[in-house]
Amino acid sequence: MSVTIDVDPGACRMCSRITAVQDGDRVILEIESECPMVNDLAENLKELDMMDCLVTPITENPVMVAAGESIKHASCPVPLAIIKAAEACCDMAVKKDVNLTYSESSI
């Protein structure tokens, strides 16, 4: 099975597309982006062990570790989208859109 997630990151406007394909116990990743940092991540992250997505703490997760070496913006949503795509293509997660909604308050 394959899953594709399109990421609109917001302010930077450098959209990305992540495609994850299950191949046995591996997930093959194809990552396309307008962002040079995400493209660097894509060069260093071609596949995952499917269990890496679910049982690895965030500080040891291979996606987050590789993202930490390539992406300078801590709130970039692409690493999360990579994990979500990998989980979904392995039927380890419900395919449900994720949203962030801003609101302001004057405290």
N, CA, C and O atoms as a GROMACS GRO file, in nm:
protein
  428
    1MET      N    1   0.085  -0.117   0.000
    1MET     CA    2   0.000   0.000   0.000
    1MET      C    3   0.090   0.124   0.000
    1MET      O    4   0.200   0.121   0.054
    2SER      N    5   0.042   0.230  -0.060
    2SER     CA    6   0.115   0.357  -0.054
    2SER      C    7   0.023   0.467  -0.005
    2SER      O    8  -0.099   0.462  -0.022
    3VAL      N    9   0.084   0.566   0.057
    3VAL     CA   10   0.012   0.682   0.109
    3VAL      C   11   0.091   0.806   0.069
    3VAL      O   12   0.214   0.807   0.077
    4THR      N   13   0.020   0.909   0.026
    4THR     CA   14   0.083   1.037  -0.007
    4THR      C   15   0.022   1.145   0.081
    4THR      O   16  -0.099   1.153   0.097
    5ILE      N   17   0.110   1.228   0.137
    5ILE     CA   18   0.066   1.341   0.219
    5ILE      C   19   0.126   1.467   0.159
    5ILE      O   20   0.247   1.475   0.136
    6ASP      N   21   0.041   1.566   0.132
    6ASP     CA   22   0.087   1.697   0.088
    6ASP      C   23   0.094   1.787   0.211
    6ASP      O   24   0.000   1.793   0.290
    7VAL      N   25   0.206   1.858   0.224
    7VAL     CA   26   0.228   1.943   0.341
    7VAL      C   27   0.235   2.089   0.296
    7VAL      O   28   0.322   2.127   0.218
    8ASP      N   29   0.142   2.168   0.347
    8ASP     CA   30   0.147   2.314   0.332
    8ASP      C   31   0.197   2.364   0.467
    8ASP      O   32   0.122   2.365   0.564
    9PRO      N   33   0.323   2.407   0.474
    9PRO     CA   34   0.383   2.438   0.603
    9PRO      C   35   0.344   2.573   0.662
    9PRO      O   36   0.384   2.605   0.774
   10GLY      N   37   0.268   2.651   0.589
   10GLY     CA   38   0.228   2.780   0.643
   10GLY      C   39   0.316   2.892   0.591
   10GLY      O   40   0.330   2.911   0.470
   11ALA      N   41   0.375   2.967   0.682
   11ALA     CA   42   0.443   3.092   0.649
   11ALA      C   43   0.556   3.078   0.547
   11ALA      O   44   0.571   3.167   0.463
   12CYS      N   45   0.633   2.974   0.551
   12CYS     CA   46   0.746   2.963   0.457
   12CYS      C   47   0.700   2.933   0.315
   12CYS      O   48   0.773   2.961   0.219
   13ARG      N   49   0.582   2.877   0.300
   13ARG     CA   50   0.521   2.847   0.170
   13ARG      C   51   0.598   2.747   0.086
   13ARG      O   52   0.574   2.737  -0.035
   14MET      N   53   0.691   2.673   0.146
   14MET     CA   54   0.767   2.572   0.071
   14MET      C   55   0.700   2.437   0.091
   14MET      O   56   0.733   2.363   0.184
   15CYS      N   57   0.607   2.407   0.004
   15CYS     CA   58   0.526   2.285   0.015
   15CYS      C   59   0.610   2.160  -0.011
   15CYS      O   60   0.712   2.164  -0.079
   16SER      N   61   0.563   2.050   0.045
   16SER     CA   62   0.630   1.921   0.030
   16SER      C   63   0.526   1.814   0.002
   16SER      O   64   0.409   1.828   0.035
   17ARG      N   65   0.572   1.707  -0.060
   17ARG     CA   66   0.489   1.589  -0.082
   17ARG      C   67   0.569   1.467  -0.036
   17ARG      O   68   0.682   1.445  -0.079
   18ILE      N   69   0.506   1.389   0.052
   18ILE     CA   70   0.569   1.267   0.103
   18ILE      C   71   0.487   1.149   0.056
   18ILE      O   72   0.366   1.144   0.077
   19THR      N   73   0.554   1.054  -0.008
   19THR     CA   74   0.490   0.928  -0.045
   19THR      C   75   0.563   0.816   0.028
   19THR      O   76   0.686   0.807   0.024
   20ALA      N   77   0.486   0.732   0.096
   20ALA     CA   78   0.540   0.619   0.170
   20ALA      C   79   0.479   0.491   0.114
   20ALA      O   80   0.358   0.482   0.095
   21VAL      N   81   0.565   0.394   0.086
   21VAL     CA   82   0.522   0.267   0.029
   21VAL      C   83   0.573   0.154   0.119
   21VAL      O   84   0.693   0.146   0.147
   22GLN      N   85   0.482   0.069   0.162
   22GLN     CA   86   0.524  -0.045   0.243
   22GLN      C   87   0.586  -0.151   0.154
   22GLN      O   88   0.531  -0.186   0.049
   23ASP      N   89   0.700  -0.202   0.197
   23ASP     CA   90   0.771  -0.310   0.128
   23ASP      C   91   0.814  -0.410   0.235
   23ASP      O   92   0.925  -0.401   0.287
   24GLY      N   93   0.726  -0.505   0.266
   24GLY     CA   94   0.752  -0.597   0.376
   24GLY      C   95   0.753  -0.521   0.508
   24GLY      O   96   0.655  -0.455   0.542
   25ASP      N   97   0.863  -0.530   0.582
   25ASP     CA   98   0.872  -0.458   0.708
   25ASP      C   99   0.947  -0.325   0.693
   25ASP      O  100   0.988  -0.264   0.792
   26ARG      N  101   0.964  -0.282   0.569
   26ARG     CA  102   1.030  -0.154   0.539
   26ARG      C  103   0.928  -0.056   0.480
   26ARG      O  104   0.828  -0.096   0.422
   27VAL      N  105   0.956   0.071   0.497
   27VAL     CA  106   0.878   0.177   0.434
   27VAL      C  107   0.973   0.254   0.344
   27VAL      O  108   1.073   0.310   0.390
   28ILE      N  109   0.943   0.256   0.216
   28ILE     CA  110   1.022   0.330   0.119
   28ILE      C  111   0.962   0.470   0.108
   28ILE      O  112   0.841   0.485   0.092
   29LEU      N  113   1.048   0.572   0.118
   29LEU     CA  114   1.002   0.711   0.118
   29LEU      C  115   1.043   0.783  -0.010
   29LEU      O  116   1.155   0.768  -0.059
   30GLU      N  117   0.951   0.861  -0.061
   30GLU     CA  118   0.980   0.955  -0.169
   30GLU      C  119   0.935   1.091  -0.119
   30GLU      O  120   0.817   1.112  -0.090
   31ILE      N  121   1.030   1.184  -0.108
   31ILE     CA  122   1.000   1.316  -0.053
   31ILE      C  123   1.040   1.420  -0.157
   31ILE      O  124   1.154   1.427  -0.201
   32GLU      N  125   0.942   1.502  -0.195
   32GLU     CA  126   0.966   1.611  -0.289
   32GLU      C  127   0.930   1.740  -0.217
   32GLU      O  128   0.831   1.747  -0.145
   33SER      N  129   1.013   1.844  -0.238
   33SER     CA  130   0.986   1.968  -0.168
   33SER      C  131   1.044   2.088  -0.243
   33SER      O  132   1.138   2.075  -0.322
   34GLU      N  133   0.986   2.203  -0.215
   34GLU     CA  134   1.040   2.329  -0.262
   34GLU      C  135   1.149   2.378  -0.167
   34GLU      O  136   1.219   2.474  -0.198
   35CYS      N  137   1.164   2.314  -0.052
   35CYS     CA  138   1.259   2.356   0.052
   35CYS      C  139   1.391   2.281   0.038
   35CYS      O  140   1.392   2.158   0.036
   36PRO      N  141   1.503   2.353   0.029
   36PRO     CA  142   1.632   2.285   0.018
   36PRO      C  143   1.667   2.202   0.142
   36PRO      O  144   1.734   2.099   0.130
   37MET      N  145   1.622   2.244   0.260
   37MET     CA  146   1.651   2.166   0.381
   37MET      C  147   1.574   2.034   0.381
   37MET      O  148   1.628   1.931   0.420
   38VAL      N  149   1.449   2.037   0.337
   38VAL     CA  150   1.370   1.913   0.326
   38VAL      C  151   1.429   1.824   0.218
   38VAL      O  152   1.431   1.702   0.234
   39ASN      N  153   1.476   1.881   0.110
   39ASN     CA  154   1.541   1.800   0.007
   39ASN      C  155   1.668   1.733   0.059
   39ASN      O  156   1.698   1.620   0.021
   40ASP      N  157   1.741   1.802   0.146
   40ASP     CA  158   1.858   1.741   0.209
   40ASP      C  159   1.814   1.624   0.297
   40ASP      O  160   1.877   1.518   0.296
   41LEU      N  161   1.708   1.643   0.372
   41LEU     CA  162   1.652   1.534   0.453
   41LEU      C  163   1.614   1.416   0.364
   41LEU      O  164   1.642   1.301   0.398
   42ALA      N  165   1.551   1.444   0.251
   42ALA     CA  166   1.509   1.338   0.159
   42ALA      C  167   1.627   1.256   0.110
   42ALA      O  168   1.615   1.134   0.092
   43GLU      N  169   1.739   1.321   0.087
   43GLU     CA  170   1.860   1.249   0.041
   43GLU      C  171   1.913   1.155   0.148
   43GLU      O  172   1.973   1.053   0.116
   44ASN      N  173   1.891   1.190   0.275
   44ASN     CA  174   1.944   1.112   0.386
   44ASN      C  175   1.842   1.015   0.447
   44ASN      O  176   1.875   0.938   0.537
   45LEU      N  177   1.720   1.018   0.398
   45LEU     CA  178   1.614   0.936   0.456
   45LEU      C  179   1.532   0.873   0.344
   45LEU      O  180   1.431   0.929   0.301
   46LYS      N  181   1.576   0.759   0.298
   46LYS     CA  182   1.511   0.692   0.184
   46LYS      C  183   1.415   0.581   0.228
   46LYS      O  184   1.321   0.548   0.157
   47GLU      N  185   1.441   0.525   0.348
   47GLU     CA  186   1.354   0.417   0.396
   47GLU      C  187   1.361   0.408   0.547
   47GLU      O  188   1.453   0.460   0.611
   48LEU      N  189   1.261   0.341   0.603
   48LEU     CA  190   1.249   0.321   0.747
   48LEU      C  191   1.210   0.178   0.775
   48LEU      O  192   1.148   0.113   0.692
   49ASP      N  193   1.245   0.130   0.891
   49ASP     CA  194   1.185   0.008   0.944
   49ASP      C  195   1.049   0.050   0.997
   49ASP      O  196   1.039   0.149   1.070
   50MET      N  197   0.942  -0.023   0.963
   50MET     CA  198   0.808   0.023   0.998
   50MET      C  199   0.789   0.037   1.149
   50MET      O  200   0.707   0.119   1.192
   51MET      N  201   0.860  -0.038   1.230
   51MET     CA  202   0.844  -0.027   1.375
   51MET      C  203   0.911   0.098   1.431
   51MET      O  204   0.879   0.142   1.542
   52ASP      N  205   1.006   0.158   1.356
   52ASP     CA  206   1.070   0.281   1.401
   52ASP      C  207   0.970   0.392   1.424
   52ASP      O  208   0.991   0.480   1.507
   53CYS      N  209   0.861   0.388   1.351
   53CYS     CA  210   0.762   0.496   1.361
   53CYS      C  211   0.682   0.489   1.489
   53CYS      O  212   0.639   0.592   1.541
   54LEU      N  213   0.661   0.369   1.541
   54LEU     CA  214   0.569   0.353   1.653
   54LEU      C  215   0.636   0.335   1.788
   54LEU      O  216   0.583   0.382   1.889
   55VAL      N  217   0.749   0.269   1.793
   55VAL     CA  218   0.804   0.230   1.924
   55VAL      C  219   0.931   0.303   1.962
   55VAL      O  220   0.989   0.274   2.066
   56THR      N  221   0.975   0.396   1.880
   56THR     CA  222   1.097   0.469   1.910
   56THR      C  223   1.062   0.602   1.975
   56THR      O  224   0.979   0.676   1.922
   57PRO      N  225   1.125   0.635   2.088
   57PRO     CA  226   1.100   0.767   2.149
   57PRO      C  227   1.137   0.879   2.050
   57PRO      O  228   1.226   0.862   1.966
   58ILE      N  229   1.071   0.990   2.061
   58ILE     CA  230   1.088   1.098   1.964
   58ILE      C  231   1.235   1.141   1.953
   58ILE      O  232   1.280   1.177   1.844
   59THR      N  233   1.309   1.139   2.063
   59THR     CA  234   1.449   1.181   2.058
   59THR      C  235   1.540   1.081   1.989
   59THR      O  236   1.653   1.114   1.952
   60GLU      N  237   1.492   0.958   1.970
   60GLU     CA  238   1.570   0.855   1.902
   60GLU      C  239   1.510   0.814   1.769
   60GLU      O  240   1.568   0.732   1.697
   61ASN      N  241   1.394   0.868   1.735
   61ASN     CA  242   1.326   0.832   1.612
   61ASN      C  243   1.414   0.870   1.492
   61ASN      O  244   1.459   0.984   1.483
   62PRO      N  245   1.438   0.776   1.400
   62PRO     CA  246   1.528   0.806   1.288
   62PRO      C  247   1.482   0.922   1.200
   62PRO      O  248   1.566   0.991   1.141
   63VAL      N  249   1.353   0.944   1.192
   63VAL     CA  250   1.304   1.059   1.114
   63VAL      C  251   1.342   1.188   1.186
   63VAL      O  252   1.394   1.280   1.123
   64MET      N  253   1.318   1.195   1.315
   64MET     CA  254   1.348   1.315   1.391
   64MET      C  255   1.498   1.340   1.401
   64MET      O  256   1.543   1.455   1.396
   65VAL      N  257   1.576   1.234   1.415
   65VAL     CA  258   1.722   1.248   1.419
   65VAL      C  259   1.773   1.304   1.286
   65VAL      O  260   1.852   1.398   1.284
   66ALA      N  261   1.727   1.246   1.176
   66ALA     CA  262   1.770   1.293   1.043
   66ALA      C  263   1.720   1.436   1.018
   66ALA      O  264   1.793   1.517   0.960
   67ALA      N  265   1.599   1.467   1.062
   67ALA     CA  266   1.546   1.603   1.046
   67ALA      C  267   1.629   1.702   1.126
   67ALA      O  268   1.653   1.814   1.080
   68GLY      N  269   1.673   1.662   1.244
   68GLY     CA  270   1.756   1.749   1.326
   68GLY      C  271   1.888   1.784   1.262
   68GLY      O  272   1.947   1.888   1.292
   69GLU      N  273   1.934   1.698   1.172
   69GLU     CA  274   2.060   1.723   1.102
   69GLU      C  275   2.040   1.805   0.975
   69GLU      O  276   2.136   1.863   0.924
   70SER      N  277   1.918   1.810   0.924
   70SER     CA  278   1.893   1.875   0.794
   70SER      C  279   1.810   2.002   0.803
   70SER      O  280   1.832   2.097   0.727
   71ILE      N  281   1.714   2.004   0.893
   71ILE     CA  282   1.616   2.113   0.897
   71ILE      C  283   1.646   2.204   1.015
   71ILE      O  284   1.655   2.159   1.129
   72LYS      N  285   1.660   2.331   0.988
   72LYS     CA  286   1.697   2.429   1.091
   72LYS      C  287   1.577   2.488   1.165
   72LYS      O  288   1.595   2.554   1.268
   73HIS      N  289   1.458   2.465   1.116
   73HIS     CA  290   1.338   2.524   1.176
   73HIS      C  291   1.266   2.418   1.259
   73HIS      O  292   1.209   2.324   1.203
   74ALA      N  293   1.268   2.432   1.390
   74ALA     CA  294   1.216   2.328   1.480
   74ALA      C  295   1.068   2.298   1.461
   74ALA      O  296   1.024   2.186   1.490
   75SER      N  297   0.991   2.394   1.415
   75SER     CA  298   0.847   2.370   1.401
   75SER      C  299   0.807   2.324   1.262
   75SER      O  300   0.689   2.322   1.229
   76CYS      N  301   0.903   2.286   1.179
   76CYS     CA  302   0.870   2.234   1.046
   76CYS      C  303   0.780   2.112   1.060
   76CYS      O  304   0.814   2.019   1.134
   77PRO      N  305   0.666   2.109   0.990
   77PRO     CA  306   0.574   1.997   1.002
   77PRO      C  307   0.611   1.875   0.918
   77PRO      O  308   0.546   1.771   0.929
   78VAL      N  309   0.712   1.885   0.834
   78VAL     CA  310   0.746   1.775   0.742
   78VAL      C  311   0.788   1.648   0.816
   78VAL      O  312   0.740   1.541   0.779
   79PRO      N  313   0.875   1.653   0.918
   79PRO     CA  314   0.911   1.527   0.986
   79PRO      C  315   0.789   1.453   1.042
   79PRO      O  316   0.780   1.331   1.030
   80LEU      N  317   0.698   1.526   1.103
   80LEU     CA  318   0.575   1.462   1.152
   80LEU      C  319   0.497   1.399   1.038
   80LEU      O  320   0.446   1.288   1.052
   81ALA      N  321   0.488   1.468   0.925
   81ALA     CA  322   0.414   1.414   0.810
   81ALA      C  323   0.479   1.287   0.757
   81ALA      O  324   0.410   1.196   0.712
   82ILE      N  325   0.612   1.280   0.763
   82ILE     CA  326   0.682   1.158   0.719
   82ILE      C  327   0.642   1.041   0.808
   82ILE      O  328   0.613   0.932   0.759
   83ILE      N  329   0.641   1.064   0.938
   83ILE     CA  330   0.602   0.957   1.031
   83ILE      C  331   0.455   0.919   1.010
   83ILE      O  332   0.422   0.800   1.010
   84LYS      N  333   0.368   1.017   0.994
   84LYS     CA  334   0.226   0.989   0.972
   84LYS      C  335   0.206   0.907   0.844
   84LYS      O  336   0.126   0.813   0.843
   85ALA      N  337   0.278   0.942   0.737
   85ALA     CA  338   0.266   0.868   0.611
   85ALA      C  339   0.314   0.725   0.628
   85ALA      O  340   0.250   0.631   0.579
   86ALA      N  341   0.426   0.707   0.697
   86ALA     CA  342   0.479   0.572   0.719
   86ALA      C  343   0.382   0.488   0.801
   86ALA      O  344   0.357   0.372   0.767
   87GLU      N  345   0.328   0.544   0.906
   87GLU     CA  346   0.230   0.472   0.988
   87GLU      C  347   0.108   0.431   0.905
   87GLU      O  348   0.063   0.317   0.911
   88ALA      N  349   0.057   0.525   0.829
   88ALA     CA  350  -0.066   0.501   0.753
   88ALA      C  351  -0.044   0.397   0.644
   88ALA      O  352  -0.131   0.314   0.621
   89CYS      N  353   0.069   0.399   0.577
   89CYS     CA  354   0.089   0.302   0.468
   89CYS      C  355   0.103   0.160   0.522
   89CYS      O  356   0.083   0.064   0.449
   90CYS      N  357   0.138   0.148   0.650
   90CYS     CA  358   0.149   0.016   0.713
   90CYS      C  359   0.024  -0.021   0.792
   90CYS      O  360   0.025  -0.117   0.869
   91ASP      N  361  -0.083   0.054   0.773
   91ASP     CA  362  -0.209   0.033   0.846
   91ASP      C  363  -0.189   0.038   0.997
   91ASP      O  364  -0.253  -0.036   1.072
   92MET      N  365  -0.099   0.125   1.042
   92MET     CA  366  -0.074   0.140   1.185
   92MET      C  367  -0.133   0.271   1.238
   92MET      O  368  -0.113   0.306   1.354
   93ALA      N  369  -0.206   0.340   1.153
   93ALA     CA  370  -0.270   0.466   1.194
   93ALA      C  371  -0.389   0.492   1.105
   93ALA      O  372  -0.393   0.447   0.990
   94VAL      N  373  -0.485   0.564   1.159
   94VAL     CA  374  -0.601   0.606   1.082
   94VAL      C  375  -0.558   0.722   0.992
   94VAL      O  376  -0.488   0.813   1.036
   95LYS      N  377  -0.600   0.717   0.868
   95LYS     CA  378  -0.570   0.825   0.773
   95LYS      C  379  -0.665   0.942   0.799
   95LYS      O  380  -0.774   0.949   0.742
   96LYS      N  381  -0.622   1.031   0.884
   96LYS     CA  382  -0.704   1.146   0.924
   96LYS      C  383  -0.618   1.270   0.915
   96LYS      O  384  -0.505   1.272   0.964
   97ASP      N  385  -0.671   1.375   0.851
   97ASP     CA  386  -0.597   1.500   0.837
   97ASP      C  387  -0.562   1.560   0.973
   97ASP      O  388  -0.636   1.545   1.070
   98VAL      N  389  -0.448   1.626   0.977
   98VAL     CA  390  -0.401   1.696   1.096
   98VAL      C  391  -0.407   1.846   1.068
   98VAL      O  392  -0.368   1.890   0.960
   99ASN      N  393  -0.456   1.923   1.162
   99ASN     CA  394  -0.466   2.069   1.144
   99ASN      C  395  -0.410   2.141   1.266
   99ASN      O  396  -0.422   2.093   1.379
  100LEU      N  397  -0.350   2.254   1.242
  100LEU     CA  398  -0.310   2.346   1.348
  100LEU      C  399  -0.390   2.475   1.324
  100LEU      O  400  -0.392   2.527   1.213
  101THR      N  401  -0.454   2.524   1.427
  101THR     CA  402  -0.535   2.644   1.412
  101THR      C  403  -0.489   2.748   1.515
  101THR      O  404  -0.489   2.722   1.635
  102TYR      N  405  -0.451   2.864   1.465
  102TYR     CA  406  -0.406   2.972   1.553
  102TYR      C  407  -0.525   3.052   1.605
  102TYR      O  408  -0.625   3.069   1.535
  103SER      N  409  -0.513   3.098   1.727
  103SER     CA  410  -0.605   3.198   1.782
  103SER      C  411  -0.522   3.288   1.874
  103SER      O  412  -0.421   3.245   1.930
  104GLU      N  413  -0.565   3.408   1.888
  104GLU     CA  414  -0.492   3.503   1.973
  104GLU      C  415  -0.576   3.538   2.094
  104GLU      O  416  -0.698   3.537   2.091
  105SER      N  417  -0.504   3.569   2.200
  105SER     CA  418  -0.574   3.616   2.319
  105SER      C  419  -0.493   3.729   2.379
  105SER      O  420  -0.371   3.734   2.361
  106SER      N  421  -0.556   3.816   2.448
  106SER     CA  422  -0.485   3.928   2.511
  106SER      C  423  -0.487   3.907   2.662
  106SER      O  424  -0.570   3.962   2.733
  107ILE      N  425  -0.395   3.827   2.707
  107ILE     CA  426  -0.387   3.795   2.852
  107ILE      C  427  -0.313   3.904   2.923
  107ILE      O  428  -0.295   3.897   3.045
   0.00000   0.00000   0.00000
